[in-house]
Amino acid sequence: MTGAEAVLAVSLPAPVRGLYRESDGHYDRDGQWFVVWPVSRLIEENLAAWDRGLPRTLLAFGDDGTGNPFCVGLDDASDAVVRWNWMDADVESHEGSMAEFRGKWLLGSGDTP
């Protein structure tokens, strides 16, 4: 994770570190997409997203299968997860805490590669 932090020039929030301690991403076999991106993609996606208009106060770590990323705040002590909407250039929904996000989007949704 220190490599990702060096490239992105940010400290990864504890909730994101917790996800990556378990595995390098989470692939939903049924939907055939990464709900949580592998670390290499996390780097690529955030560099591109920040250039595209995602506020630098947010760190994207996966998406909903349509390209709208799940994010956590970089300057927020909470573990709240939000979903960014590219069409509106704003937060689309609040997914709750990281535990709630995991229960909704990860449990039973497929296998981790």
Secondary structure by P-SEA (a helix, b strand, c coil): caaaaaaacccccaaaaaaaaaccbbbcccccccccccaaaaaaaaaaaaaacccccccccccccccbbbbbbcccccbbbbbbbccccccccccccaaaaaacccccccccc
